[in-house]
Amino acid sequence: MEANQYLNDFYNHYDEDSRLLFQHGSVEFLTTMRYIEKYLKHGDKVLEIGAGTGRYSHALARRGHPVDAVELVAHNIEVFRQNTRPGESVTIAQGNALDLSAFADNAYDVTLLLGPLYHLYTQDDKRRALREAIRVTKPGGVVFAAYVISDGCLLDEGFRRGNISVAEYVRDGLLDARTFAASSQPKDLFELVRKEDVDELMSVFPVTRLHYVASDGCALLLRDEIDAMDADSFALYLKYHFATCERADLAGITSHAVDIFRK
């Protein structure tokens, strides 16, 4: 199943691996892995849906977990395979988060949906992807669903760095003129949401939320300062971030969030 052309064009030229190598970019990865490791037990099976180039899949396989991965974009699959080391218990197949019919019900202990919801633009499609992720997860298993959060991105890309024109986004209807809530189409690449949108999406599923995490918090807003930190300062910043990333009063001040729930 092919990705839409906007996604192909973007990921054919975007180096996701490099983004995560910077200290500020690693905050999201380290935070998400911290929570994944909280729930993974020895021998647990993992499915990563929308695995990209395999940053999480490879990290977990190298820790001894059997991992199956699904990715839509052919270029990302090529890089994923290039990054695979001998002996890793990992598979990769092309597929779509909206249709996981190749995978059995109740098959995985942990299911990662860390990218597809960035690129789904209707409530029906988002719920379909979530429903599929839940279906393939064992009863009692844990699902991780990641989102791009509008306010953190607006503060960073718009007001701080000027990579987007906030005024133009309001004029063009991408931001509500009163609430600054975002709306997107496939040509805009990323679907930007707020926590209340996530709560509404999840309201129809009989699952139990374990954590809602601001996975990179202020890391993008403070990218220059974080990248300039020495090892001790960065370790202290991470300690602060880990202590505060579930605070409800800070939930919107992040560029990415991960909703963690038990089936």
N, C-alpha and C positions, 0 to 999 in steps of 0.2 A: 504494500500500500504506500503510495507516494505522499511525501510531505507537500504542503502547498509551496508555491514558488517563492513566496516571501521568506519562509523558513529556510528553504534550501539556499537562497541567496545569502541570507544572514550567516548561517552556520558554516557555509563553505569558506567564509572569510574571517570568522571570529575564532580567536584562540582562547577557549574556555579554560584550558589547563593553565595558561599563563596568568589569567585573572586570579586564580586561587593561590598562586605562588607568592604574591605580595602579602605583607603582613595584614593589611586591611582586608584583602580578599580572603585570607585564610580564616578569618573570624567566623564566617558563615559555615565553612566546612568543619572547623573544629567544634563549633557548637552543635551542629547536627550530628556529628559522629559521637559526641559526648552522650547525647540522648539515645542514639541507636545502640551504643554499647551498654547503656543502662538496661536494655530489654533483651538483648541477644544472649542466648546461652550457647554453650559448646554444642556444635553440630546443628544448630538451627539453620533452616533453609531460608534464603532471602530471594525475593524477586524485586528487581529494580525496573520500574516502568519509566521510559524516557530517560535512559541511562546516559545520554550524551556520549562523551568520550571515555566514560567509565571511572571517573575519579572515586566515586563511592564504591562501585562494584569491585574495582581492583583492590581498594583498601580493605574491604571486608573479606574478599577471597584470600588476601595475603595474611589475614588473621585466622584463616582456617575454616571460614564459613563457605558452604556451597552456595553459589550465586548464579541465578539465571537473570539475564538482562534483555530488555526489549528497547529498541530505539527506532525512531521513524526515519531519521535523516541518514542517507547512505554515507555521506562524508564522515559523519560522527562514528559510524560503525567501522569504517576503515581505520580511523585513529584508535578506536577502542581495541581493535585486534592488534594494532602495532604496539599498544601499551601492555598487552597481555604477556606475562612472564611465564616461563616453563613451570609447570606444576600447579598453576592456579586452577582451582576448581570453579571455573566460570564459563558460562555460555553466553552468546549474544545472537539475537535474531532480530530481523526487521519486523516491526509491528506497530500497531496503533493503540494508544491507551483506551480508545473507545471500543475496541474489540479484542479481548484477550481470550477468545474462544479456543486458542491453541493450548490454554492452560486450564488444568482441572480445578474444580471447586475445592476450597479448604486445603490447599496444598502447601502454603508457605507460612512460616512462623512470623516473619517480618516482611512487609511489603512497603517499598519506597516509591512514592509518586512525587518526585522532587523537581520535575520540570514541566510535565504536560499541562498543568493548570495555568502555567504562564501564557499558554498559546491557545486556550479555549475561550470562546467569547460569548457563549450563551449558557444560561443556567442549565438547560437540558443537557448540553454536552459535558459541562463540568460534573453534573450529577451522574451522568453515564460513566465517566471515567472513574469517579469515586466508587460507584456501584461495582464496577469491574474489579477495582483494587480490593474492595471488601470481599467480593465473592471468592477470589483466589486465596484469601487469607484464612488460616485455620481459626476455628472458634477459640477465643482467648488470645489470638495473635494481635500484633500491633501494626498499624498503618501510619506512615508518615506522609503528610500531604503539604507541599510547599506552595507558597503564593508570593507574587510580587506586590508590595504594599505601596499604595499611591502616595501617601504623604511623605514617607522617607525619600522616595524617588523625586518628588516635586521639590522638596527642600534642597536635595543634593544637586540634581541635574538642572533644576530651574533656577531657584533663588540663589544658590551658592555658586555654581559653576557656569551657569548661563548656557549650557548645552542645548537647552530648549527654551523657547520664548513662552513664558507663562501667559502673557497677554494674547499671543496668537492661539495658544491652546484653548483659552476661554472663547476667543472669537470664533474658532472653528468647531466649537462644541465638544472638544475632547475633555474639557473641564467645565463643570457646572459653575456658572458665574456667581452663585450664592454660596454653595456648600464646598466647592472645589472637589467634589467627587469626580472620578475619572470614568471615561467610557472609551472603548477601543474597538477597532475592527482588525481583521487579519493583516491589512497593510501596515498597521501600527505595530505589529509584532508582539507586543507584550500587553497582556490584560492586567490592569492595575485595580486592586481591590482594597477594601478596608475590613477590619475585623468583623464588623456587623454584616458584611456580605458573606464572609466565611460562616458565621453563625447561622445565617439564613440558609445557605447551601446545606449545611450539615443537619438542619432541623428535621429532615425527613428520614434520617438513618438511625436505626436502633443500635447505636454504638456509645461508648463511654469515653469522653475526652479525658486524657491523662495530663496533657500539657498543651499550652498555646505559647509558642516561643518566638520572641523577636530575634531571629537567628543571627543577624549581623548588627542589630541595634544601631548605634551611631557610627559604626565603622566607616561607612562611605562618606558621611559628613566630615569625619575626622581623618580621612585617608592620608593626607600629607603628614599630619601629626603622628599617626600610628606607624606609618612606614619609617618615620625618623626615630622611632623608639629603639633603645638598645634592648637586649634580651630580657633583662630584669624588669624594665619598665613595661614591656609588652606582656610579660607574664602577669604583672600586677593589673594591667588593663584587662586581660582576659579574666582574671579572678573577679574583678568588678563586674564585667559583663555577665559572667556566669551567675553571679549573685543577683542580678537585676533583670535578666532577660525574660522572666515571666511576670514582671510587675505589670499590672493592668494599666497603670497610669503612663507607662512607657510603650505600650503595645503598638501604637501607631507610628512611633518614631524609629522606623526601621525600613530598610529597602526590601527585605525578605522576611517572611515568617513561616514557621512550620507548625502545622496542627497535628498533634499526635493523639491517636485514639485507639481503643481496644475494641475488637469485634465481639 
